[in-house]
Amino acid sequence: MTGKQAPDFSLASGDGKTYALKDFQGRHLVLVFYCMNDTPG
């Protein structure tokens, strides 16, 4: 939803680092979520 604050979460990246949403506080950030084929969920 546009204009709503996202809950804090963290994800592991492909390079083995873990990034949290709070790491980007105060900066512009675009998040794109998409469903990959052949995956559950």
Helices and strands as residue ranges (DSSP letters): E 10-12, E 18-20, G 21-24
